Amino acid sequence: MYNNAETLISQTGLRYTSKENGSPFQGVGGTGETMSCIKCGHHRLRRNGTIKRFLNSPMFFCFDCKPPVKVEK
């Protein structure tokens, strides 16, 4: 997920001296706006997926894995 060039242990005992601080989900908005798809594992915005019942419990699926069903009238 991160491209860390320096992975050696420094003299102070710390690793990853070039790693950026913070979360990879900064700037997305508030908390809870992304969910991990149970099928592909990618984090998607909640509006880009749906909750489906799978193995008798509600799971999040992104629209790439389970496209929305179009209802014809």
PDB file of N, CA, C and O in Angstrom, chain B, residues numbered from 101:
ATOM      1  N   MET B 101       0.824  -1.183   0.000  1.00  0.00           N
ATOM      2  CA  MET B 101       0.000   0.000   0.000  1.00  0.00           C
ATOM      3  C   MET B 101       0.870   1.248   0.000  1.00  0.00           C
ATOM      4  O   MET B 101       0.593   2.192  -0.739  1.00  0.00           O
ATOM      5  N   TYR B 102       1.906   1.266   0.809  1.00  0.00           N
ATOM      6  CA  TYR B 102       2.814   2.394   0.840  1.00  0.00           C
ATOM      7  C   TYR B 102       4.080   2.026   0.107  1.00  0.00           C
ATOM      8  O   TYR B 102       4.494   0.866   0.117  1.00  0.00           O
ATOM      9  N   ASN B 103       4.696   2.994  -0.525  1.00  0.00           N
ATOM     10  CA  ASN B 103       5.953   2.780  -1.208  1.00  0.00           C
ATOM     11  C   ASN B 103       7.057   3.336  -0.321  1.00  0.00           C
ATOM     12  O   ASN B 103       7.452   4.493  -0.471  1.00  0.00           O
ATOM     13  N   ASN B 104       7.552   2.528   0.592  1.00  0.00           N
ATOM     14  CA  ASN B 104       8.579   2.959   1.530  1.00  0.00           C
ATOM     15  C   ASN B 104       9.943   2.558   0.992  1.00  0.00           C
ATOM     16  O   ASN B 104      10.238   1.372   0.841  1.00  0.00           O
ATOM     17  N   ALA B 105      10.770   3.553   0.705  1.00  0.00           N
ATOM     18  CA  ALA B 105      12.093   3.269   0.178  1.00  0.00           C
ATOM     19  C   ALA B 105      13.045   2.854   1.287  1.00  0.00           C
ATOM     20  O   ALA B 105      13.905   2.000   1.072  1.00  0.00           O
ATOM     21  N   GLU B 106      12.907   3.439   2.458  1.00  0.00           N
ATOM     22  CA  GLU B 106      13.800   3.145   3.571  1.00  0.00           C
ATOM     23  C   GLU B 106      13.097   2.236   4.573  1.00  0.00           C
ATOM     24  O   GLU B 106      12.136   2.643   5.225  1.00  0.00           O
ATOM     25  N   THR B 107      13.582   1.010   4.688  1.00  0.00           N
ATOM     26  CA  THR B 107      12.981   0.087   5.637  1.00  0.00           C
ATOM     27  C   THR B 107      14.007  -0.421   6.642  1.00  0.00           C
ATOM     28  O   THR B 107      13.736  -1.382   7.363  1.00  0.00           O
ATOM     29  N   LEU B 108      15.168   0.198   6.703  1.00  0.00           N
ATOM     30  CA  LEU B 108      16.189  -0.209   7.654  1.00  0.00           C
ATOM     31  C   LEU B 108      15.907   0.394   9.023  1.00  0.00           C
ATOM     32  O   LEU B 108      15.299   1.458   9.135  1.00  0.00           O
ATOM     33  N   ILE B 109      16.353  -0.295  10.050  1.00  0.00           N
ATOM     34  CA  ILE B 109      16.179   0.216  11.407  1.00  0.00           C
ATOM     35  C   ILE B 109      17.241   1.284  11.655  1.00  0.00           C
ATOM     36  O   ILE B 109      18.431   1.050  11.445  1.00  0.00           O
ATOM     37  N   SER B 110      16.797   2.458  12.103  1.00  0.00           N
ATOM     38  CA  SER B 110      17.728   3.560  12.333  1.00  0.00           C
ATOM     39  C   SER B 110      18.437   3.372  13.678  1.00  0.00           C
ATOM     40  O   SER B 110      18.156   2.426  14.412  1.00  0.00           O
ATOM     41  N   GLN B 111      19.353   4.281  13.984  1.00  0.00           N
ATOM     42  CA  GLN B 111      20.107   4.208  15.227  1.00  0.00           C
ATOM     43  C   GLN B 111      19.209   4.390  16.457  1.00  0.00           C
ATOM     44  O   GLN B 111      19.536   3.910  17.542  1.00  0.00           O
ATOM     45  N   THR B 112      18.086   5.079  16.288  1.00  0.00           N
ATOM     46  CA  THR B 112      17.168   5.291  17.406  1.00  0.00           C
ATOM     47  C   THR B 112      16.233   4.103  17.611  1.00  0.00           C
ATOM     48  O   THR B 112      15.478   4.071  18.582  1.00  0.00           O
ATOM     49  N   GLY B 113      16.276   3.131  16.709  1.00  0.00           N
ATOM     50  CA  GLY B 113      15.425   1.957  16.829  1.00  0.00           C
ATOM     51  C   GLY B 113      14.116   2.072  16.085  1.00  0.00           C
ATOM     52  O   GLY B 113      13.286   1.165  16.153  1.00  0.00           O
ATOM     53  N   LEU B 114      13.909   3.179  15.368  1.00  0.00           N
ATOM     54  CA  LEU B 114      12.676   3.376  14.624  1.00  0.00           C
ATOM     55  C   LEU B 114      12.827   2.870  13.200  1.00  0.00           C
ATOM     56  O   LEU B 114      13.929   2.845  12.650  1.00  0.00           O
ATOM     57  N   ARG B 115      11.710   2.469  12.608  1.00  0.00           N
ATOM     58  CA  ARG B 115      11.707   2.054  11.209  1.00  0.00           C
ATOM     59  C   ARG B 115      10.890   3.039  10.393  1.00  0.00           C
ATOM     60  O   ARG B 115      10.173   3.875  10.942  1.00  0.00           O
ATOM     61  N   TYR B 116      11.006   2.933   9.091  1.00  0.00           N
ATOM     62  CA  TYR B 116      10.195   3.720   8.159  1.00  0.00           C
ATOM     63  C   TYR B 116      10.326   5.213   8.417  1.00  0.00           C
ATOM     64  O   TYR B 116       9.332   5.895   8.667  1.00  0.00           O
ATOM     65  N   THR B 117      11.544   5.714   8.358  1.00  0.00           N
ATOM     66  CA  THR B 117      11.759   7.134   8.609  1.00  0.00           C
ATOM     67  C   THR B 117      11.181   7.991   7.492  1.00  0.00           C
ATOM     68  O   THR B 117      10.965   9.186   7.697  1.00  0.00           O
ATOM     69  N   SER B 118      10.922   7.423   6.314  1.00  0.00           N
ATOM     70  CA  SER B 118      10.381   8.217   5.212  1.00  0.00           C
ATOM     71  C   SER B 118       8.863   8.104   5.108  1.00  0.00           C
ATOM     72  O   SER B 118       8.269   8.705   4.213  1.00  0.00           O
ATOM     73  N   LYS B 119       8.226   7.355   5.994  1.00  0.00           N
ATOM     74  CA  LYS B 119       6.784   7.162   5.941  1.00  0.00           C
ATOM     75  C   LYS B 119       6.063   8.434   6.346  1.00  0.00           C
ATOM     76  O   LYS B 119       6.454   9.104   7.302  1.00  0.00           O
ATOM     77  N   GLU B 120       5.003   8.764   5.610  1.00  0.00           N
ATOM     78  CA  GLU B 120       4.225   9.964   5.909  1.00  0.00           C
ATOM     79  C   GLU B 120       3.309   9.714   7.102  1.00  0.00           C
ATOM     80  O   GLU B 120       2.839   8.597   7.316  1.00  0.00           O
ATOM     81  N   ASN B 121       3.067  10.761   7.867  1.00  0.00           N
ATOM     82  CA  ASN B 121       2.157  10.677   9.002  1.00  0.00           C
ATOM     83  C   ASN B 121       0.719  10.730   8.517  1.00  0.00           C
ATOM     84  O   ASN B 121       0.434  11.286   7.456  1.00  0.00           O
ATOM     85  N   GLY B 122      -0.164  10.163   9.277  1.00  0.00           N
ATOM     86  CA  GLY B 122      -1.583  10.274   8.988  1.00  0.00           C
ATOM     87  C   GLY B 122      -2.158   9.031   8.344  1.00  0.00           C
ATOM     88  O   GLY B 122      -1.486   8.011   8.196  1.00  0.00           O
ATOM     89  N   SER B 123      -3.395   9.142   7.973  1.00  0.00           N
ATOM     90  CA  SER B 123      -4.154   8.043   7.396  1.00  0.00           C
ATOM     91  C   SER B 123      -4.204   8.170   5.884  1.00  0.00           C
ATOM     92  O   SER B 123      -4.195   9.284   5.362  1.00  0.00           O
ATOM     93  N   PRO B 124      -4.257   7.041   5.163  1.00  0.00           N
ATOM     94  CA  PRO B 124      -4.418   7.129   3.711  1.00  0.00           C
ATOM     95  C   PRO B 124      -5.809   7.601   3.304  1.00  0.00           C
ATOM     96  O   PRO B 124      -6.043   7.877   2.128  1.00  0.00           O
ATOM     97  N   PHE B 125      -6.737   7.698   4.258  1.00  0.00           N
ATOM     98  CA  PHE B 125      -8.100   8.117   3.970  1.00  0.00           C
ATOM     99  C   PHE B 125      -8.361   9.566   4.357  1.00  0.00           C
ATOM    100  O   PHE B 125      -9.520   9.960   4.490  1.00  0.00           O
ATOM    101  N   GLN B 126      -7.316  10.370   4.542  1.00  0.00           N
ATOM    102  CA  GLN B 126      -7.503  11.777   4.877  1.00  0.00           C
ATOM    103  C   GLN B 126      -8.101  12.506   3.685  1.00  0.00           C
ATOM    104  O   GLN B 126      -7.789  12.203   2.533  1.00  0.00           O
ATOM    105  N   GLY B 127      -8.949  13.455   3.974  1.00  0.00           N
ATOM    106  CA  GLY B 127      -9.543  14.263   2.919  1.00  0.00           C
ATOM    107  C   GLY B 127     -10.767  13.635   2.291  1.00  0.00           C
ATOM    108  O   GLY B 127     -11.381  14.250   1.420  1.00  0.00           O
ATOM    109  N   VAL B 128     -11.149  12.433   2.697  1.00  0.00           N
ATOM    110  CA  VAL B 128     -12.333  11.790   2.142  1.00  0.00           C
ATOM    111  C   VAL B 128     -13.587  12.388   2.741  1.00  0.00           C
ATOM    112  O   VAL B 128     -14.636  12.412   2.096  1.00  0.00           O
ATOM    113  N   GLY B 129     -13.491  12.860   3.943  1.00  0.00           N
ATOM    114  CA  GLY B 129     -14.651  13.421   4.632  1.00  0.00           C
ATOM    115  C   GLY B 129     -14.611  12.993   6.074  1.00  0.00           C
ATOM    116  O   GLY B 129     -13.544  12.904   6.682  1.00  0.00           O
ATOM    117  N   GLY B 130     -15.778  12.728   6.617  1.00  0.00           N
ATOM    118  CA  GLY B 130     -15.858  12.279   8.000  1.00  0.00           C
ATOM    119  C   GLY B 130     -15.524  10.807   8.119  1.00  0.00           C
ATOM    120  O   GLY B 130     -15.166  10.158   7.136  1.00  0.00           O
ATOM    121  N   THR B 131     -15.639  10.300   9.296  1.00  0.00           N
ATOM    122  CA  THR B 131     -15.348   8.894   9.514  1.00  0.00           C
ATOM    123  C   THR B 131     -16.514   8.034   9.049  1.00  0.00           C
ATOM    124  O   THR B 131     -17.665   8.468   9.090  1.00  0.00           O
ATOM    125  N   GLY B 132     -16.225   6.843   8.617  1.00  0.00           N
ATOM    126  CA  GLY B 132     -17.270   5.912   8.214  1.00  0.00           C
ATOM    127  C   GLY B 132     -17.781   6.105   6.812  1.00  0.00           C
ATOM    128  O   GLY B 132     -18.782   5.490   6.442  1.00  0.00           O
ATOM    129  N   GLU B 133     -17.132   6.941   6.006  1.00  0.00           N
ATOM    130  CA  GLU B 133     -17.608   7.142   4.647  1.00  0.00           C
ATOM    131  C   GLU B 133     -17.083   6.102   3.682  1.00  0.00           C
ATOM    132  O   GLU B 133     -17.610   5.969   2.578  1.00  0.00           O
ATOM    133  N   THR B 134     -16.048   5.355   4.072  1.00  0.00           N
ATOM    134  CA  THR B 134     -15.544   4.290   3.210  1.00  0.00           C
ATOM    135  C   THR B 134     -15.760   2.950   3.897  1.00  0.00           C
ATOM    136  O   THR B 134     -15.756   2.843   5.123  1.00  0.00           O
ATOM    137  N   MET B 135     -15.947   1.936   3.065  1.00  0.00           N
ATOM    138  CA  MET B 135     -16.072   0.578   3.562  1.00  0.00           C
ATOM    139  C   MET B 135     -15.261  -0.332   2.662  1.00  0.00           C
ATOM    140  O   MET B 135     -15.025  -0.012   1.497  1.00  0.00           O
ATOM    141  N   SER B 136     -14.842  -1.445   3.190  1.00  0.00           N
ATOM    142  CA  SER B 136     -14.077  -2.423   2.441  1.00  0.00           C
ATOM    143  C   SER B 136     -15.030  -3.429   1.813  1.00  0.00           C
ATOM    144  O   SER B 136     -15.887  -3.992   2.495  1.00  0.00           O
ATOM    145  N   CYS B 137     -14.879  -3.655   0.512  1.00  0.00           N
ATOM    146  CA  CYS B 137     -15.719  -4.614  -0.193  1.00  0.00           C
ATOM    147  C   CYS B 137     -15.333  -6.022   0.249  1.00  0.00           C
ATOM    148  O   CYS B 137     -14.149  -6.350   0.322  1.00  0.00           O
ATOM    149  N   ILE B 138     -16.324  -6.846   0.540  1.00  0.00           N
ATOM    150  CA  ILE B 138     -16.065  -8.196   1.021  1.00  0.00           C
ATOM    151  C   ILE B 138     -15.509  -9.081  -0.084  1.00  0.00           C
ATOM    152  O   ILE B 138     -14.850 -10.078   0.210  1.00  0.00           O
ATOM    153  N   LYS B 139     -15.755  -8.745  -1.349  1.00  0.00           N
ATOM    154  CA  LYS B 139     -15.310  -9.592  -2.456  1.00  0.00           C
ATOM    155  C   LYS B 139     -13.923  -9.211  -2.962  1.00  0.00           C
ATOM    156  O   LYS B 139     -13.054 -10.074  -3.083  1.00  0.00           O
ATOM    157  N   CYS B 140     -13.701  -7.926  -3.259  1.00  0.00           N
ATOM    158  CA  CYS B 140     -12.411  -7.521  -3.835  1.00  0.00           C
ATOM    159  C   CYS B 140     -11.464  -6.920  -2.804  1.00  0.00           C
ATOM    160  O   CYS B 140     -10.255  -6.890  -3.031  1.00  0.00           O
ATOM    161  N   GLY B 141     -11.987  -6.438  -1.669  1.00  0.00           N
ATOM    162  CA  GLY B 141     -11.147  -5.905  -0.610  1.00  0.00           C
ATOM    163  C   GLY B 141     -10.774  -4.442  -0.751  1.00  0.00           C
ATOM    164  O   GLY B 141     -10.107  -3.901   0.130  1.00  0.00           O
ATOM    165  N   HIS B 142     -11.180  -3.778  -1.831  1.00  0.00           N
ATOM    166  CA  HIS B 142     -10.867  -2.365  -2.013  1.00  0.00           C
ATOM    167  C   HIS B 142     -11.768  -1.513  -1.145  1.00  0.00           C
ATOM    168  O   HIS B 142     -12.928  -1.850  -0.909  1.00  0.00           O
ATOM    169  N   HIS B 143     -11.219  -0.399  -0.669  1.00  0.00           N
ATOM    170  CA  HIS B 143     -12.013   0.551   0.098  1.00  0.00           C
ATOM    171  C   HIS B 143     -12.727   1.470  -0.887  1.00  0.00           C
ATOM    172  O   HIS B 143     -12.097   2.094  -1.741  1.00  0.00           O
ATOM    173  N   ARG B 144     -14.027   1.545  -0.760  1.00  0.00           N
ATOM    174  CA  ARG B 144     -14.866   2.379  -1.635  1.00  0.00           C
ATOM    175  C   ARG B 144     -15.738   3.282  -0.766  1.00  0.00           C
ATOM    176  O   ARG B 144     -16.001   2.988   0.400  1.00  0.00           O
ATOM    177  N   LEU B 145     -16.173   4.375  -1.357  1.00  0.00           N
ATOM    178  CA  LEU B 145     -17.158   5.203  -0.667  1.00  0.00           C
ATOM    179  C   LEU B 145     -18.452   4.419  -0.529  1.00  0.00           C
ATOM    180  O   LEU B 145     -18.776   3.584  -1.372  1.00  0.00           O
ATOM    181  N   ARG B 146     -19.179   4.691   0.529  1.00  0.00           N
ATOM    182  CA  ARG B 146     -20.416   3.938   0.769  1.00  0.00           C
ATOM    183  C   ARG B 146     -21.440   4.157  -0.326  1.00  0.00           C
ATOM    184  O   ARG B 146     -22.258   3.278  -0.598  1.00  0.00           O
ATOM    185  N   ARG B 147     -21.402   5.321  -0.958  1.00  0.00           N
ATOM    186  CA  ARG B 147     -22.365   5.575  -2.033  1.00  0.00           C
ATOM    187  C   ARG B 147     -22.004   4.836  -3.315  1.00  0.00           C
ATOM    188  O   ARG B 147     -22.809   4.797  -4.246  1.00  0.00           O
ATOM    189  N   ASN B 148     -20.806   4.245  -3.383  1.00  0.00           N
ATOM    190  CA  ASN B 148     -20.382   3.476  -4.550  1.00  0.00           C
ATOM    191  C   ASN B 148     -20.520   1.976  -4.316  1.00  0.00           C
ATOM    192  O   ASN B 148     -19.794   1.178  -4.909  1.00  0.00           O
ATOM    193  N   GLY B 149     -21.446   1.604  -3.458  1.00  0.00           N
ATOM    194  CA  GLY B 149     -21.672   0.189  -3.177  1.00  0.00           C
ATOM    195  C   GLY B 149     -23.004  -0.016  -2.498  1.00  0.00           C
ATOM    196  O   GLY B 149     -23.789   0.917  -2.331  1.00  0.00           O
ATOM    197  N   THR B 150     -23.241  -1.245  -2.111  1.00  0.00           N
ATOM    198  CA  THR B 150     -24.505  -1.583  -1.473  1.00  0.00           C
ATOM    199  C   THR B 150     -24.276  -2.661  -0.423  1.00  0.00           C
ATOM    200  O   THR B 150     -23.286  -3.392  -0.458  1.00  0.00           O
ATOM    201  N   ILE B 151     -25.212  -2.740   0.506  1.00  0.00           N
ATOM    202  CA  ILE B 151     -25.186  -3.769   1.525  1.00  0.00           C
ATOM    203  C   ILE B 151     -26.084  -4.908   1.060  1.00  0.00           C
ATOM    204  O   ILE B 151     -27.275  -4.710   0.815  1.00  0.00           O
ATOM    205  N   LYS B 152     -25.506  -6.103   0.940  1.00  0.00           N
ATOM    206  CA  LYS B 152     -26.260  -7.296   0.544  1.00  0.00           C
ATOM    207  C   LYS B 152     -26.119  -8.334   1.642  1.00  0.00           C
ATOM    208  O   LYS B 152     -25.117  -8.362   2.357  1.00  0.00           O
ATOM    209  N   ARG B 153     -27.118  -9.181   1.774  1.00  0.00           N
ATOM    210  CA  ARG B 153     -27.064 -10.264   2.741  1.00  0.00           C
ATOM    211  C   ARG B 153     -26.238 -11.397   2.138  1.00  0.00           C
ATOM    212  O   ARG B 153     -26.558 -11.906   1.064  1.00  0.00           O
ATOM    213  N   PHE B 154     -25.175 -11.785   2.839  1.00  0.00           N
ATOM    214  CA  PHE B 154     -24.271 -12.842   2.382  1.00  0.00           C
ATOM    215  C   PHE B 154     -23.929 -13.704   3.589  1.00  0.00           C
ATOM    216  O   PHE B 154     -23.466 -13.192   4.608  1.00  0.00           O
ATOM    217  N   LEU B 155     -24.155 -15.007   3.480  1.00  0.00           N
ATOM    218  CA  LEU B 155     -23.954 -15.937   4.587  1.00  0.00           C
ATOM    219  C   LEU B 155     -24.728 -15.494   5.830  1.00  0.00           C
ATOM    220  O   LEU B 155     -24.238 -15.562   6.958  1.00  0.00           O
ATOM    221  N   ASN B 156     -25.938 -15.046   5.578  1.00  0.00           N
ATOM    222  CA  ASN B 156     -26.904 -14.640   6.604  1.00  0.00           C
ATOM    223  C   ASN B 156     -26.436 -13.456   7.455  1.00  0.00           C
ATOM    224  O   ASN B 156     -26.844 -13.323   8.608  1.00  0.00           O
ATOM    225  N   SER B 157     -25.585 -12.601   6.891  1.00  0.00           N
ATOM    226  CA  SER B 157     -25.230 -11.359   7.581  1.00  0.00           C
ATOM    227  C   SER B 157     -25.002 -10.276   6.538  1.00  0.00           C
ATOM    228  O   SER B 157     -24.547 -10.574   5.434  1.00  0.00           O
ATOM    229  N   PRO B 158     -25.308  -9.032   6.864  1.00  0.00           N
ATOM    230  CA  PRO B 158     -25.158  -7.950   5.887  1.00  0.00           C
ATOM    231  C   PRO B 158     -23.685  -7.645   5.622  1.00  0.00           C
ATOM    232  O   PRO B 158     -22.905  -7.439   6.551  1.00  0.00           O
ATOM    233  N   MET B 159     -23.317  -7.621   4.341  1.00  0.00           N
ATOM    234  CA  MET B 159     -21.946  -7.341   3.920  1.00  0.00           C
ATOM    235  C   MET B 159     -21.963  -6.242   2.865  1.00  0.00           C
ATOM    236  O   MET B 159     -22.955  -6.062   2.160  1.00  0.00           O
ATOM    237  N   PHE B 160     -20.849  -5.505   2.762  1.00  0.00           N
ATOM    238  CA  PHE B 160     -20.738  -4.431   1.783  1.00  0.00           C
ATOM    239  C   PHE B 160     -20.103  -4.979   0.510  1.00  0.00           C
ATOM    240  O   PHE B 160     -19.063  -5.636   0.562  1.00  0.00           O
ATOM    241  N   PHE B 161     -20.733  -4.706  -0.638  1.00  0.00           N
ATOM    242  CA  PHE B 161     -20.211  -5.034  -1.955  1.00  0.00           C
ATOM    243  C   PHE B 161     -20.135  -3.756  -2.770  1.00  0.00           C
ATOM    244  O   PHE B 161     -21.091  -2.982  -2.800  1.00  0.00           O
ATOM    245  N   CYS B 162     -19.003  -3.526  -3.432  1.00  0.00           N
ATOM    246  CA  CYS B 162     -18.899  -2.346  -4.303  1.00  0.00           C
ATOM    247  C   CYS B 162     -19.645  -2.635  -5.609  1.00  0.00           C
ATOM    248  O   CYS B 162     -19.935  -3.789  -5.924  1.00  0.00           O
ATOM    249  N   PHE B 163     -19.947  -1.586  -6.357  1.00  0.00           N
ATOM    250  CA  PHE B 163     -20.689  -1.747  -7.596  1.00  0.00           C
ATOM    251  C   PHE B 163     -19.845  -2.391  -8.688  1.00  0.00           C
ATOM    252  O   PHE B 163     -20.398  -2.852  -9.687  1.00  0.00           O
ATOM    253  N   ASP B 164     -18.514  -2.439  -8.528  1.00  0.00           N
ATOM    254  CA  ASP B 164     -17.687  -3.153  -9.494  1.00  0.00           C
ATOM    255  C   ASP B 164     -17.887  -4.666  -9.365  1.00  0.00           C
ATOM    256  O   ASP B 164     -17.863  -5.381 -10.366  1.00  0.00           O
ATOM    257  N   CYS B 165     -18.080  -5.145  -8.155  1.00  0.00           N
ATOM    258  CA  CYS B 165     -18.270  -6.581  -7.918  1.00  0.00           C
ATOM    259  C   CYS B 165     -19.721  -7.008  -8.106  1.00  0.00           C
ATOM    260  O   CYS B 165     -19.990  -8.062  -8.681  1.00  0.00           O
ATOM    261  N   LYS B 166     -20.637  -6.208  -7.632  1.00  0.00           N
ATOM    262  CA  LYS B 166     -22.071  -6.503  -7.761  1.00  0.00           C
ATOM    263  C   LYS B 166     -22.760  -5.267  -8.314  1.00  0.00           C
ATOM    264  O   LYS B 166     -23.161  -4.390  -7.550  1.00  0.00           O
ATOM    265  N   PRO B 167     -22.905  -5.183  -9.648  1.00  0.00           N
ATOM    266  CA  PRO B 167     -23.557  -4.003 -10.222  1.00  0.00           C
ATOM    267  C   PRO B 167     -25.004  -3.897  -9.743  1.00  0.00           C
ATOM    268  O   PRO B 167     -25.656  -4.906  -9.475  1.00  0.00           O
ATOM    269  N   PRO B 168     -25.499  -2.653  -9.637  1.00  0.00           N
ATOM    270  CA  PRO B 168     -26.881  -2.489  -9.194  1.00  0.00           C
ATOM    271  C   PRO B 168     -27.856  -3.062 -10.222  1.00  0.00           C
ATOM    272  O   PRO B 168     -27.635  -2.967 -11.430  1.00  0.00           O
ATOM    273  N   VAL B 169     -28.927  -3.651  -9.725  1.00  0.00           N
ATOM    274  CA  VAL B 169     -29.947  -4.239 -10.592  1.00  0.00           C
ATOM    275  C   VAL B 169     -30.853  -3.134 -11.096  1.00  0.00           C
ATOM    276  O   VAL B 169     -31.405  -2.372 -10.303  1.00  0.00           O
ATOM    277  N   LYS B 170     -31.011  -3.039 -12.409  1.00  0.00           N
ATOM    278  CA  LYS B 170     -31.884  -2.027 -12.989  1.00  0.00           C
ATOM    279  C   LYS B 170     -33.303  -2.566 -13.024  1.00  0.00           C
ATOM    280  O   LYS B 170     -33.557  -3.644 -13.560  1.00  0.00           O
ATOM    281  N   VAL B 171     -34.221  -1.807 -12.449  1.00  0.00           N
ATOM    282  CA  VAL B 171     -35.614  -2.198 -12.396  1.00  0.00           C
ATOM    283  C   VAL B 171     -36.342  -1.498 -13.523  1.00  0.00           C
ATOM    284  O   VAL B 171     -36.352  -0.270 -13.602  1.00  0.00           O
ATOM    285  N   GLU B 172     -36.962  -2.297 -14.406  1.00  0.00           N
ATOM    286  CA  GLU B 172     -37.740  -1.718 -15.510  1.00  0.00           C
ATOM    287  C   GLU B 172     -39.172  -1.535 -15.055  1.00  0.00           C
ATOM    288  O   GLU B 172     -39.729  -2.379 -14.353  1.00  0.00           O
ATOM    289  N   LYS B 173     -39.766  -0.418 -15.464  1.00  0.00           N
ATOM    290  CA  LYS B 173     -41.150  -0.135 -15.073  1.00  0.00           C
ATOM    291  C   LYS B 173     -42.082  -0.386 -16.211  1.00  0.00           C
ATOM    292  O   LYS B 173     -43.291  -0.203 -16.072  1.00  0.00           O
TER     293      LYS B 173
END
